Amino acid sequence: MFKREPWERLVYSELIRRKQAEVLNWQINKPDDDDDGGFCAEKPTDAGGVWTTAETVFILLKYKLLTPSDSRMQRAKDWLLRHQNLGGDYGSGWPLINRGNSFVDTTARSILALAYFKDDPEVVECIGRAKDWLIENQNEDGGWGIWKYEDSLVSATSLTLLAFRRLVDIFPEDENIKLAILKAAAWLKNAQDPDTGLWGFTPITKGSGVEPNNASTRVAVYTLYKLGEDLEEYLPALKSFLEEFKKEGRWRTIYETYTLKYFGEGLDQRLSWFNAPFVVLMLVTYARCVPGSVDIKQIIDGAESLKLFDDTYQEREVTNISMSDQDIRPWASAQFLRGLLEAESYLQNNLDEYVTVMDRKVAVIEKAGMLHSMPLVLPFKKQTGVYASMKFLMWLIPILALSMIGISYLTYMTMVIHEGEVIMEEGIKNPIVVSLFAVYIVTFFVLLLGYKQNIISKSRFTILYLPIWALVVVSTILFFIDRLEEGLVVLLLIGLPEVLSLIMNKSKHND
């Protein structure tokens, strides 16, 4: 059985610590400079950006990687306070970078970050101005756009609702906050597509041409969930979509960058390092908000894929292979960290289920660093009785093969010793070899079927299984033409590493 080790040793703690250090490296350290404490907007040479600073502070404090009293967080807080627009045409919100028009979503993000410093009177005063500006800029329909008079957006409205949820704790007597929440929540509910159960960037109505997407759906479902809404009335169509997703093993979306493949391939090559964390956030959000909608294996695979992406990213850095600006944005690093933290949090809260899955799914992508893969374990999608039987058979084959060949070889040696000369054309050897060959052939066709059904990845099938089966055929032919010793050596090359791998892995996980 997979050992129930302390959480720190189970999954992603080392990677999280490394990503945390990477994120903190983006903080600007220029004492006595107005930009000190902010997080770079785009590149290491950039000035601080509101979006990146607010999001990074929020993530580091939400997941308790740092405390509000930490000097780095205090400097970031002071940076946000200094860069709030104060009156005039720009209002009292925050700009996207560090100057210019106030944006609704950056203002909401700044409130979410600064809410962790609510014991500071200066922060409360600052948040109060931002609150008034957001209420003033709420559209008549109840939603929020990028700024006032812009069409209401699902993302901006959802983010602002999350910020207002925190404002209730800071300003419990302000009835305007509660009224704004009621209006915005009603708008968000009505923005759902009644046919698909999904959300688009704007409300989906007949003839609007707006397509649903997972990014908007995730943030809408999460927001309604955090507001304490009863999601049951929104779930029928959404559950239908999620069931279809579970069958296909991937997200169906009009955006190629939100596609994720499971079961051996890791992340789809079309999924950029920048967007990968959003897929994991979607998985965890749906798993929490819509019980039974996501298999825990999918969250494990998604998090492993993040690890795989990070390995590739680190390798590219070392070899100086150029990467796009999109891949090195500080905000992307913060989101990458958030994706890992959400996966870790969910798996920790479902540790028993995680252990159960890992008992079955012992063949995990080796690069992900969770477990050593065992090549002859089938990564079937569903843990059925057939799967369990085939997995047992695949473990048993190397041991069975060695045992049968050992018996054949001992029989051969015994007959040599007693008779001095052996003629075994119709003796014990051939039936054993035929049986062995039949077992391997049947198993090979099971593997081939798994490949054809996209259960086994092409790379795994080509690189791992085909060479093994080529050696099996060679060894069997050698047996048939009475080259027993050579055939035994060839089969030992196949079977012994598999047996040792099995023994080492089982002992490792039972220590």
Wavefront OBJ file of the C-alpha trace (Angstrom):
o trace
v 0.000 0.000 0.000
v 1.076 3.575 -0.634
v 2.406 4.810 2.685
v 0.586 7.669 4.423
v 3.558 9.940 4.811
v 3.528 13.500 6.186
v 2.104 15.917 3.639
v 5.429 17.717 3.303
v 6.882 14.547 1.776
v 3.953 13.648 -0.424
v 3.721 16.072 -3.289
v 4.755 19.612 -4.117
v 6.333 21.283 -1.082
v 9.800 21.588 -2.620
v 8.473 23.024 -5.874
v 6.228 25.448 -3.977
v 9.176 26.741 -1.972
v 11.158 27.250 -5.162
v 8.295 29.053 -6.905
v 7.751 31.230 -3.838
v 11.392 32.315 -3.950
v 11.052 32.941 -7.691
v 7.994 35.127 -7.160
v 9.668 37.139 -4.407
v 12.624 37.788 -6.700
v 10.317 40.011 -8.756
v 9.915 42.450 -5.863
v 11.724 45.740 -6.445
v 14.318 46.555 -3.822
v 15.181 50.247 -4.135
v 15.194 51.887 -0.694
v 14.076 55.514 -0.670
v 12.644 55.082 -4.172
v 8.936 55.476 -4.929
v 8.961 52.089 -6.648
v 10.387 50.185 -3.681
v 8.255 47.221 -2.625
v 6.264 46.800 -5.819
v 6.457 43.732 -8.033
v 7.723 44.176 -11.592
v 4.958 44.703 -14.120
v 6.342 42.620 -16.992
v 10.109 42.093 -16.882
v 12.858 42.399 -14.254
v 13.763 45.839 -15.577
v 10.189 47.171 -15.361
v 8.705 49.403 -12.716
v 6.180 47.943 -10.322
v 2.703 47.085 -11.558
v -0.556 47.238 -9.611
v -1.867 44.030 -11.153
v 1.234 41.974 -10.330
v 1.763 43.514 -6.891
v -1.839 43.061 -5.740
v -2.105 39.521 -7.088
v 1.230 38.420 -5.630
v 0.476 39.874 -2.189
v -2.963 38.237 -2.235
v -1.536 34.802 -3.107
v 1.302 34.929 -0.579
v -1.058 35.963 2.229
v -4.103 33.886 1.269
v -2.093 30.664 1.369
v -0.140 31.819 4.446
v 3.252 31.605 2.785
v 4.007 34.945 4.454
v 2.287 37.019 7.141
v 1.078 40.627 6.845
v 3.783 41.667 9.311
v 6.554 40.370 7.037
v 8.747 43.265 5.903
v 8.326 42.312 2.237
v 4.553 42.405 2.540
v 4.688 45.699 4.421
v 6.739 47.238 1.619
v 4.290 45.901 -0.980
v 1.365 47.304 1.027
v 2.995 50.725 1.153
v 3.603 50.557 -2.602
v -0.103 49.894 -3.245
v -1.116 52.760 -0.961
v 1.195 55.142 -2.798
v -0.147 54.176 -6.220
v -3.863 54.587 -5.600
v -5.384 57.294 -7.766
v -6.648 60.105 -5.558
v -9.693 61.876 -6.991
v -9.776 63.781 -10.244
v -10.674 62.135 -13.535
v -9.043 58.871 -12.480
v -11.180 58.379 -9.389
v -9.934 56.527 -6.311
v -9.194 53.162 -7.814
v -5.952 51.692 -9.092
v -4.487 51.740 -12.621
v -3.406 48.637 -14.502
v 0.322 49.283 -14.163
v 1.279 52.257 -11.987
v -0.416 55.298 -13.529
v -3.391 56.171 -15.710
v -7.107 55.394 -15.614
v -8.449 53.371 -12.726
v -9.573 49.869 -13.696
v -12.340 47.950 -11.962
v -10.527 44.619 -11.845
v -7.190 46.014 -10.609
v -9.073 47.989 -7.962
v -10.872 44.825 -6.849
v -7.582 42.904 -6.746
v -5.974 45.657 -4.684
v -8.841 45.534 -2.182
v -8.470 41.751 -1.884
v -4.755 42.164 -1.150
v -5.050 45.109 1.242
v -7.897 43.460 3.183
v -5.224 41.385 4.949
v -3.972 44.646 6.504
v -7.386 45.780 7.774
v -5.986 46.589 11.227
v -4.065 49.478 9.676
v -6.224 52.685 9.753
v -4.470 54.068 6.673
v -5.364 50.913 4.759
v -9.018 51.093 5.857
v -9.229 54.692 4.672
v -7.649 53.739 1.350
v -10.010 50.786 0.873
v -12.983 52.986 1.756
v -12.186 55.372 -1.096
v -11.861 52.443 -3.502
v -15.159 51.008 -2.277
v -16.988 54.257 -2.986
v -15.428 54.453 -6.453
v -16.534 50.896 -7.319
v -20.103 51.534 -6.149
v -20.183 54.695 -8.236
v -18.964 52.765 -11.286
v -21.426 49.863 -11.005
v -23.530 49.634 -14.158
v -27.302 49.943 -14.092
v -27.638 46.232 -14.906
v -25.722 45.381 -11.717
v -22.448 44.291 -13.279
v -19.090 45.955 -13.770
v -17.077 46.499 -16.918
v -13.465 47.580 -17.242
v -14.635 50.998 -16.101
v -17.898 52.916 -15.990
v -20.204 52.811 -19.029
v -18.361 49.785 -20.448
v -20.367 46.588 -20.963
v -20.516 44.435 -17.859
v -18.051 41.537 -17.883
v -18.271 38.216 -16.058
v -14.647 38.392 -14.917
v -14.773 41.996 -13.647
v -18.127 41.466 -11.922
v -17.020 38.223 -10.280
v -13.757 39.701 -9.047
v -15.496 42.781 -7.658
v -18.069 40.598 -5.893
v -15.239 38.713 -4.184
v -13.740 42.037 -3.106
v -17.106 43.277 -1.791
v -17.461 40.064 0.177
v -14.332 41.114 2.088
v -15.614 44.686 2.401
v -18.619 43.460 4.396
v -16.218 42.449 7.182
v -14.412 45.800 7.103
v -17.526 48.010 6.787
v -20.329 45.913 8.355
v -22.714 48.885 8.662
v -22.499 50.014 5.031
v -25.805 49.054 3.391
v -24.553 50.217 -0.015
v -22.112 47.303 -0.067
v -24.879 44.770 0.533
v -27.097 46.367 -2.116
v -24.252 46.322 -4.648
v -23.665 42.622 -3.922
v -27.341 41.754 -4.459
v -27.462 43.581 -7.805
v -24.179 42.104 -9.042
v -25.044 38.554 -7.947
v -28.364 38.767 -9.808
v -26.562 39.949 -12.944
v -24.025 37.111 -12.693
v -26.731 34.461 -12.321
v -28.600 35.782 -15.346
v -25.404 35.796 -17.420
v -25.282 31.988 -17.450
v -26.049 30.289 -20.749
v -29.219 28.246 -20.075
v -28.308 25.698 -22.748
v -24.728 24.812 -21.801
v -24.699 25.906 -18.167
v -21.541 27.907 -18.867
v -20.573 31.570 -18.828
v -18.927 33.706 -21.488
v -17.038 36.966 -21.175
v -20.420 38.747 -21.317
v -23.980 37.396 -20.889
v -24.903 34.687 -23.388
v -28.216 35.384 -25.087
v -29.738 34.305 -28.371
v -28.120 36.119 -31.232
v -25.405 37.672 -29.061
v -22.659 35.607 -30.671
v -20.941 35.231 -27.292
v -19.276 31.842 -26.839
v -18.968 30.111 -23.450
v -15.495 29.516 -22.057
v -13.997 27.797 -19.056
v -12.157 30.840 -17.712
v -15.362 32.825 -17.209
v -17.270 29.768 -16.009
v -14.682 28.952 -13.362
v -14.619 32.424 -11.849
v -18.436 32.709 -11.953
v -19.003 29.346 -10.249
v -16.327 30.095 -7.662
v -17.793 33.527 -6.911
v -21.344 32.223 -6.463
v -19.971 29.445 -4.277
v -18.079 31.917 -2.054
v -21.188 34.096 -1.786
v -23.010 31.134 -0.289
v -25.404 30.719 -3.191
v -27.215 27.413 -3.576
v -25.601 26.143 -6.753
v -28.131 23.376 -7.333
v -30.268 25.519 -9.628
v -27.253 26.259 -11.834
v -25.901 22.727 -11.954
v -28.036 20.576 -14.305
v -26.603 21.951 -17.547
v -23.169 22.427 -16.018
v -23.118 18.850 -14.721
v -23.941 17.595 -18.204
v -20.947 19.495 -19.550
v -18.682 18.160 -16.804
v -19.802 14.564 -17.328
v -18.908 14.866 -20.992
v -15.542 16.265 -19.977
v -14.884 13.340 -17.622
v -15.584 10.873 -20.414
v -13.279 12.629 -22.851
v -10.546 13.355 -20.348
v -10.051 16.905 -21.553
v -11.692 20.316 -21.502
v -13.835 21.195 -24.487
v -13.392 24.890 -25.127
v -13.052 27.291 -27.992
v -9.679 28.321 -26.601
v -6.894 25.907 -27.492
v -4.805 27.261 -24.627
v -7.242 25.804 -22.124
v -6.896 22.229 -23.382
v -5.445 19.630 -21.042
v -4.822 15.970 -21.832
v -4.555 13.341 -19.141
v -3.245 9.827 -18.640
v 0.389 9.777 -19.679
v 0.808 12.701 -22.027
v 0.851 15.451 -19.409
v 0.050 18.860 -20.774
v -0.939 19.328 -24.375
v 1.880 21.006 -26.284
v -0.535 23.787 -27.249
v -1.035 24.728 -23.630
v 1.421 27.462 -22.728
v 3.340 27.660 -19.475
v 1.500 30.935 -18.883
v -2.012 29.430 -19.065
v -1.397 26.002 -17.525
v -2.240 27.012 -13.928
v -5.710 28.173 -14.972
v -6.593 24.623 -15.971
v -5.630 23.322 -12.530
v -7.633 26.126 -10.905
v -10.648 25.099 -12.996
v -10.299 21.485 -11.912
v -10.050 22.339 -8.220
v -12.852 24.909 -8.395
v -15.291 22.497 -10.027
v -14.265 19.707 -7.649
v -15.063 21.909 -4.648
v -18.158 23.654 -5.934
v -19.784 20.823 -7.897
v -19.287 17.585 -5.930
v -18.508 14.595 -8.119
v -17.783 16.702 -11.193
v -14.035 16.050 -11.291
v -12.053 12.888 -10.669
v -9.234 13.435 -8.184
v -6.925 11.722 -10.672
v -7.440 14.652 -13.017
v -6.271 17.095 -10.353
v -3.234 14.930 -9.636
v -2.407 14.742 -13.336
v -2.915 18.473 -13.785
v -0.579 19.290 -10.901
v 1.991 16.813 -12.206
v 1.782 18.560 -15.537
v 2.583 21.864 -13.840
v 5.656 20.190 -12.380
v 6.556 18.892 -15.821
v 6.119 22.354 -17.303
v 8.336 23.833 -14.607
v 11.055 21.274 -15.345
v 10.938 22.258 -19.011
v 11.047 25.943 -18.100
v 14.076 25.464 -15.836
v 15.855 23.458 -18.537
v 15.236 26.201 -21.097
v 16.646 28.781 -18.728
v 19.799 26.741 -18.197
v 20.355 26.132 -21.901
v 19.573 29.771 -22.758
v 16.795 28.828 -25.144
v 14.745 31.939 -25.726
v 11.228 32.051 -24.352
v 8.427 34.439 -25.144
v 7.796 37.425 -22.897
v 4.517 35.790 -21.946
v 6.394 32.926 -20.302
v 8.411 35.080 -17.910
v 5.863 37.539 -16.615
v 5.872 37.950 -12.827
v 2.096 37.643 -12.792
v 2.395 34.288 -14.575
v 4.848 33.095 -11.929
v 2.376 34.061 -9.209
v -0.464 32.234 -10.965
v 1.756 29.184 -11.407
v 2.360 29.202 -7.665
v -1.372 29.580 -7.021
v -2.204 26.590 -9.207
v 0.191 24.408 -7.227
v -1.122 25.701 -3.910
v -4.745 25.026 -4.868
v -3.864 21.492 -5.959
v -1.928 20.860 -2.758
v -4.708 22.267 -0.597
v -7.353 20.130 -2.284
v -5.279 16.941 -2.154
v -4.384 17.548 1.475
v -8.061 17.899 2.365
v -8.769 14.672 0.479
v -5.703 12.778 1.604
v -7.427 9.426 2.073
v -8.803 9.537 -1.458
v -5.405 10.656 -2.736
v -3.716 7.680 -1.073
v -6.336 5.321 -2.504
v -5.767 6.648 -6.007
v -2.014 6.365 -5.620
v -2.414 2.778 -4.476
v -3.922 2.083 -7.882
v -2.125 4.606 -10.026
v 1.492 3.683 -9.282
v 2.573 4.426 -12.843
v 2.824 8.213 -12.735
v 4.882 10.394 -15.036
v 8.403 9.900 -13.693
v 9.428 13.459 -14.453
v 6.719 14.711 -12.149
v 8.755 13.324 -9.277
v 5.832 11.785 -7.396
v 6.580 8.077 -7.911
v 8.880 5.970 -10.045
v 6.922 4.579 -12.957
v 6.665 0.841 -13.486
v 6.591 0.249 -17.263
v 4.334 -2.807 -17.252
v 1.506 -1.240 -15.244
v -1.365 -0.169 -17.451
v -2.557 3.418 -16.873
v -6.238 2.676 -17.543
v -8.724 5.516 -17.187
v -11.105 3.648 -14.910
v -10.169 1.508 -11.933
v -12.423 -1.415 -12.811
v -12.229 -5.113 -12.075
v -10.755 -5.675 -15.528
v -8.133 -3.034 -14.828
v -7.210 -4.609 -11.495
v -6.925 -8.039 -13.107
v -4.781 -6.752 -15.956
v -2.524 -4.825 -13.606
v -2.003 -7.966 -11.542
v -1.275 -9.921 -14.715
v 1.239 -7.345 -15.893
v 3.052 -7.505 -12.583
v 2.956 -11.288 -12.631
v 4.226 -11.793 -16.178
v 7.964 -11.136 -15.553
v 7.937 -13.360 -12.470
v 5.934 -16.051 -14.274
v 8.206 -15.879 -17.292
v 11.364 -16.274 -15.249
v 9.812 -19.130 -13.279
v 8.738 -21.010 -16.411
v 12.071 -20.536 -18.125
v 13.843 -21.513 -14.920
v 11.848 -24.759 -14.768
v 12.567 -25.409 -18.422
v 16.254 -24.688 -17.955
v 16.519 -26.926 -14.853
v 14.730 -29.712 -16.711
v 17.137 -29.277 -19.593
v 20.172 -29.422 -17.265
v 18.783 -32.462 -15.438
v 18.312 -34.356 -18.699
v 21.802 -33.386 -19.822
v 23.284 -34.714 -16.579
v 21.329 -37.972 -16.635
v 21.252 -38.743 -20.324
v 24.365 -37.022 -21.585
v 22.451 -35.879 -24.642
v 19.080 -34.193 -24.925
v 16.454 -34.294 -27.635
v 13.538 -32.014 -26.654
v 11.781 -31.255 -29.904
v 8.546 -32.621 -28.468
v 9.527 -32.520 -24.816
v 8.726 -30.204 -21.944
v 10.409 -27.129 -23.352
v 8.130 -26.416 -26.297
v 4.794 -26.478 -24.398
v 6.257 -24.093 -21.816
v 7.590 -21.769 -24.474
v 4.308 -21.893 -26.398
v 2.374 -21.042 -23.231
v 4.768 -18.231 -22.419
v 4.583 -16.890 -25.945
v 0.770 -16.995 -25.854
v 0.634 -15.056 -22.583
v 2.924 -12.365 -23.953
v 1.033 -12.110 -27.236
v -2.338 -11.762 -25.485
v -0.936 -9.076 -23.230
v 0.625 -7.300 -26.183
v -2.741 -7.081 -27.918
v -4.263 -5.703 -24.717
v -1.587 -3.010 -24.796
v -2.251 -2.391 -28.466
v -5.959 -2.022 -27.723
v -5.112 0.431 -24.946
v -3.067 2.467 -27.402
v -5.827 2.446 -30.024
v -8.339 3.607 -27.410
v -5.997 6.436 -26.309
v -5.568 4.820 -22.913
v -1.831 4.403 -23.438
v 0.021 7.323 -24.960
v 1.802 6.988 -28.288
v 5.132 7.947 -26.775
v 4.835 5.343 -24.005
v 3.754 2.664 -26.473
v 6.498 3.437 -29.000
v 9.420 4.051 -26.663
v 8.655 1.508 -23.968
v 6.451 -1.358 -25.061
v 7.525 -1.999 -28.651
v 11.223 -2.578 -27.794
v 10.209 -4.875 -24.942
v 8.003 -6.939 -27.201
v 10.685 -7.087 -29.874
v 12.987 -8.689 -27.303
v 10.208 -11.076 -26.283
v 9.799 -12.242 -29.880
v 13.564 -12.685 -30.270
v 13.828 -14.713 -27.075
v 10.880 -16.904 -28.060
v 12.354 -17.606 -31.491
v 15.640 -18.571 -29.846
v 13.776 -21.020 -27.637
v 12.023 -22.561 -30.622
v 15.294 -23.184 -32.441
v 16.856 -24.757 -29.348
v 19.048 -21.778 -28.432
v 17.881 -22.005 -24.848
v 20.827 -20.245 -23.211
v 20.703 -17.237 -25.535
v 16.943 -16.998 -25.188
v 17.202 -17.141 -21.407
v 19.725 -14.295 -21.406
v 17.502 -12.150 -23.619
v 14.436 -12.794 -21.481
v 16.389 -12.082 -18.311
v 17.258 -8.698 -19.789
v 13.528 -8.058 -20.038
v 12.119 -9.701 -16.953
v 14.725 -9.140 -14.272
v 14.671 -5.302 -14.404
v 10.878 -5.419 -14.285
v 10.877 -7.730 -11.267
v 13.496 -5.613 -9.492
v 11.529 -2.457 -10.330
v 8.402 -4.025 -8.874
v 10.145 -5.190 -5.703
v 11.972 -1.895 -5.165
v 8.878 0.213 -5.729
v 6.669 -1.900 -3.474
v 9.274 -1.977 -0.714
v 9.847 1.755 -1.102
v 6.167 2.569 -0.613
v 5.801 0.177 2.330
v 8.889 1.238 4.335
l 1 2 3 4 5 6 7 8 9 10 11 12 13 14 15 16 17 18 19 20 21 22 23 24 25 26 27 28 29 30 31 32 33 34 35 36 37 38 39 40 41 42 43 44 45 46 47 48 49 50 51 52 53 54 55 56 57 58 59 60 61 62 63 64 65 66 67 68 69 70 71 72 73 74 75 76 77 78 79 80 81 82 83 84 85 86 87 88 89 90 91 92 93 94 95 96 97 98 99 100 101 102 103 104 105 106 107 108 109 110 111 112 113 114 115 116 117 118 119 120 121 122 123 124 125 126 127 128 129 130 131 132 133 134 135 136 137 138 139 140 141 142 143 144 145 146 147 148 149 150 151 152 153 154 155 156 157 158 159 160 161 162 163 164 165 166 167 168 169 170 171 172 173 174 175 176 177 178 179 180 181 182 183 184 185 186 187 188 189 190 191 192 193 194 195 196 197 198 199 200 201 202 203 204 205 206 207 208 209 210 211 212 213 214 215 216 217 218 219 220 221 222 223 224 225 226 227 228 229 230 231 232 233 234 235 236 237 238 239 240 241 242 243 244 245 246 247 248 249 250 251 252 253 254 255 256 257 258 259 260 261 262 263 264 265 266 267 268 269 270 271 272 273 274 275 276 277 278 279 280 281 282 283 284 285 286 287 288 289 290 291 292 293 294 295 296 297 298 299 300 301 302 303 304 305 306 307 308 309 310 311 312 313 314 315 316 317 318 319 320 321 322 323 324 325 326 327 328 329 330 331 332 333 334 335 336 337 338 339 340 341 342 343 344 345 346 347 348 349 350 351 352 353 354 355 356 357 358 359 360 361 362 363 364 365 366 367 368 369 370 371 372 373 374 375 376 377 378 379 380 381 382 383 384 385 386 387 388 389 390 391 392 393 394 395 396 397 398 399 400 401 402 403 404 405 406 407 408 409 410 411 412 413 414 415 416 417 418 419 420 421 422 423 424 425 426 427 428 429 430 431 432 433 434 435 436 437 438 439 440 441 442 443 444 445 446 447 448 449 450 451 452 453 454 455 456 457 458 459 460 461 462 463 464 465 466 467 468 469 470 471 472 473 474 475 476 477 478 479 480 481 482 483 484 485 486 487 488 489 490 491 492 493 494 495 496 497 498 499 500 501 502 503 504 505 506 507 508 509 510 511
